[in-house]
């Protein structure tokens, strides 16, 4: 959503760049990809027309990769406009479970908006990628489950290190995990300088890892060396090898119930 070429020269802006970087990541090994679309000037877009060449290119080069489209509420608040991309039948779409503040902006997600987006994701044949930044969002997920608005399988990103959210501490992680639905697949993300430390924690716990330039544009904690999506992913693979873990394949992840149920219908 945020990085531009001037801050992060390797950030992919146009569809060709995005598809190329996804393909390189797929060949190295990833389970799913979280996608944003941009206008030609680099500003974020929620329009299906801007997502279409990205999803088409990824499907062509990475046919079994689970694709998750962002339905971010930073720039567009109308849930109908935010969910235009669902007409393209991505496998998953992000669903942030409350409003929240970032350092310089806010992501606005009213209860009505969250419920509309949850319903539209389900109607499109996809699954939500639940984004959890704080304990209240866990509680709201349980509320949606109790009302029958969402159902398993659940994939949940726990994002820590945001200035107005949960931090990378044992107490905060325990509070987040305690009330999550049983059997959910969890991934941990650390924002900014917390990314690498969050990855090492996730590795020890056997959780998934969310990695990439959306959360962190630097290689080092001191923020002196700009990095790339590929370098961040390669470092994750190096950690996987050291920890004696394995990367779940794209097809194995999709087979858990995360492929769009209309994936081959059109």
C-alpha positions in Angstrom: 0.0 0.0 0.0 2.7 2.5 1.0 6.2 2.0 -0.4 7.1 3.9 -3.6 10.2 3.5 -5.8 11.9 6.4 -4.1 11.8 4.6 -0.7 12.1 1.1 -2.0 13.5 0.8 -5.5 12.6 -2.8 -5.8 8.9 -2.5 -4.9 6.8 -3.8 -7.8 4.3 -1.2 -9.1 3.0 -2.3 -12.5 1.4 -5.6 -13.2 4.4 -7.1 -15.1 6.7 -6.3 -12.1 4.3 -7.9 -9.6 3.8 -11.0 -11.7 7.5 -11.4 -12.2 8.3 -11.1 -8.5 5.5 -13.5 -7.6 6.8 -16.0 -10.1 10.3 -15.8 -8.7 9.0 -16.2 -5.2 6.9 -19.2 -6.3 9.9 -20.9 -7.8 11.8 -20.4 -4.6 8.8 -21.7 -2.6 5.7 -20.0 -1.1 2.4 -21.3 0.0 0.2 -18.3 -1.0 0.6 -14.7 -2.2 -1.0 -11.5 -0.8 -1.6 -9.1 -3.7 -2.1 -5.3 -4.1 -2.8 -3.4 -7.3 -1.5 0.0 -8.2 -2.3 2.8 -10.6 0.5 3.8 -13.1 1.5 6.6 -10.6 2.0 4.1 -7.8 -1.1 4.9 -5.8 -3.1 1.9 -4.5 -6.1 0.7 -6.5 -9.1 -1.4 -5.6 -10.4 -1.6 -9.2 -10.9 -5.0 -10.8 -9.4 -3.6 -14.0 -6.0 -3.0 -12.2 -6.1 -6.4 -10.5 -7.0 -8.4 -13.7 -3.6 -8.5 -15.4 -2.0 -9.4 -12.1 -4.3 -12.3 -11.3 -4.2 -13.5 -15.0 -0.4 -13.4 -15.0 0.0 -15.2 -11.7 -2.5 -17.9 -12.8 -0.5 -18.4 -16.0 2.9 -18.8 -14.4 1.9 -20.2 -11.0 -1.2 -22.3 -11.7 -1.6 -23.9 -8.3 -0.7 -20.9 -6.2 -3.3 -19.5 -3.8 -3.9 -15.9 -4.6 -5.2 -13.5 -1.9 -6.3 -10.0 -3.0 -6.2 -7.1 -0.7 -9.5 -5.4 0.3 -7.7 -2.7 2.3 -9.6 0.1 3.9 -6.8 2.7 4.0 -7.9 4.6 0.9 -11.3 3.3 0.0 -14.0 2.7 2.6 -17.1 1.7 0.6 -17.1 -2.1 0.9 -18.6 -2.5 -2.6 -15.8 -0.6 -4.2 -13.2 -2.3 -2.0 -14.4 -5.7 -3.1 -14.5 -5.1 -6.9 -11.7 -7.6 -7.3 -13.9 -10.4 -6.1 -15.5 -10.5 -9.5 -12.2 -12.0 -10.7 -12.5 -14.9 -8.3 -9.3 -14.7 -6.3 -8.9 -17.7 -3.9 -8.8 -15.4 -0.9 -9.3 -11.8 0.1 -8.0 -9.9 3.1 -10.4 -9.1 5.9 -9.2 -6.8 8.7 -11.3 -7.4 11.8 -11.6 -3.8 13.1 -10.5 -0.2 12.4 -6.9 0.6 13.4 -4.4 3.4 13.3 -1.0 3.2 11.6 1.8 5.8 12.1 0.4 8.2 9.5 -2.9 6.8 8.4 -5.9 4.8 9.5 -7.6 1.6 8.1 -11.3 2.1 8.6 -13.4 -1.1 9.0 -16.8 -0.6 10.6 -18.7 -3.6 11.8 -21.1 -3.3 8.9 -18.2 -3.1 6.4 -16.6 -6.2 7.8 -19.8 -8.2 7.6 -20.5 -7.0 4.1 -17.0 -8.0 3.0 -17.2 -11.4 4.7 -20.5 -12.1 2.9 -19.1 -10.9 -0.5 -16.0 -13.0 -0.1 -18.1 -16.1 0.7 -20.5 -15.4 -2.3 -17.5 -15.1 -4.6 -16.3 -18.6 -3.6 -13.3 -17.4 -1.8 -12.0 -17.5 1.7 -11.0 -14.6 4.0 -7.4 -14.0 5.0 -8.1 -12.7 8.5 -5.8 -9.9 9.6 -5.5 -9.5 13.3 -3.6 -6.6 14.9 -4.9 -6.7 18.4 -6.9 -8.8 20.9 -10.2 -7.1 20.1 -10.0 -8.4 16.6 -9.7 -11.9 17.9 -12.9 -11.3 19.8 -14.7 -10.0 16.7 -13.6 -13.0 14.8 -15.3 -15.2 17.4 -18.4 -13.0 17.1 -18.5 -13.6 13.3 -18.1 -17.3 13.9 -21.0 -17.3 16.4 -23.2 -15.5 14.0 -22.4 -17.9 11.1 -20.8 -15.2 9.0 -17.6 -17.1 8.5 -16.7 -20.8 8.7 -13.6 -23.0 8.7 -11.0 -23.5 7.4 -9.5 -20.3 8.9 -6.2 -18.7 7.9 -5.2 -15.9 10.3 -2.3 -13.4 10.0 -1.2 -12.0 13.4 0.5 -8.7 12.7 2.6 -7.3 15.5 4.7 -4.2 16.0 2.2 -1.6 14.8 2.2 1.5 16.9 -1.5 1.1 17.9 -1.6 -2.7 18.1 -0.2 -5.8 19.7 3.6 -6.0 20.1 6.1 -8.8 19.7 6.1 -10.0 23.2 5.3 -13.3 24.9 2.3 -11.7 26.7 0.8 -10.2 23.6 1.2 -13.3 21.5 -0.3 -15.5 24.2 -3.3 -13.1 24.5 -3.8 -13.2 20.7 -3.5 -17.0 20.4 -5.6 -17.9 23.4 -9.0 -17.3 21.9 -8.3 -18.1 18.2 -10.5 -20.9 16.7 -9.1 -24.4 17.1 -7.4 -25.8 14.0 -6.8 -22.4 12.4 -3.6 -21.9 10.3 -1.6 -19.1 11.8 1.0 -16.9 10.3 3.0 -14.2 12.1 4.1 -10.9 10.7 6.4 -8.3 12.3 6.1 -4.8 11.0 9.2 -2.8 10.1 12.2 -3.7 12.3 10.2 -6.4 14.0 9.9 -8.6 10.9 13.0 -10.7 11.3 12.4 -11.3 15.1 8.8 -12.2 14.4 9.9 -14.8 11.8 12.3 -16.4 14.3 9.5 -16.6 16.8 7.1 -18.1 14.2 9.7 -20.7 13.3 10.1 -21.8 16.8 6.3 -22.1 17.3 5.8 -23.9 14.0 3.5 -21.1 12.7 3.4 -19.7 9.2 5.4 -16.6 8.2 4.2 -13.5 6.3 7.2 -11.9 4.6 7.7 -9.1 2.1 8.0 -5.4 1.4 4.5 -4.5 2.4 5.5 -4.9 6.1 9.2 -4.0 5.9 11.4 -2.4 3.2 14.8 -2.8 5.0 17.1 -5.8 5.5 18.4 -4.7 8.9 16.8 -3.6 12.1 18.7 -0.3 11.9 16.9 0.5 8.6 20.1 1.3 6.7 19.9 -1.2 3.8 16.9 -1.3 1.5 15.9 -4.9 0.5 13.8 -6.8 -2.0 11.0 -9.3 -1.7 13.3 -12.0 -3.0 16.0 -11.4 -0.5 13.6 -11.3 2.4 12.1 -14.6 1.2 15.5 -16.2 0.7 16.4 -15.3 4.3 13.2 -17.0 5.4 14.1 -20.1 3.5 17.6 -20.0 5.2 15.8 -19.9 8.6 13.5 -22.7 7.6 16.6 -24.9 6.8 18.3 -24.0 10.1 15.1 -24.7 12.1 14.5 -28.0 10.4 11.1 -27.0 9.2 9.5 -27.4 5.8 7.7 -24.9 3.6 4.1 -26.0 2.8 3.7 -26.2 -0.9 1.1 -24.1 -2.7 -0.9 -27.1 -3.8 -0.9 -28.5 -0.3 -2.1 -25.2 1.2 -4.8 -24.9 -1.5 -6.0 -28.4 -0.9 -6.8 -27.6 2.7 -9.8 -25.7 1.4 -8.3 -22.4 0.3 -8.8 -22.6 -3.4 -11.8 -20.6 -4.7 -14.7 -23.0 -5.1 -15.4 -21.5 -8.5 -11.7 -21.6 -9.6 -12.3 -23.8 -12.6 -15.9 -22.8 -13.3 -15.3 -20.0 -15.8 
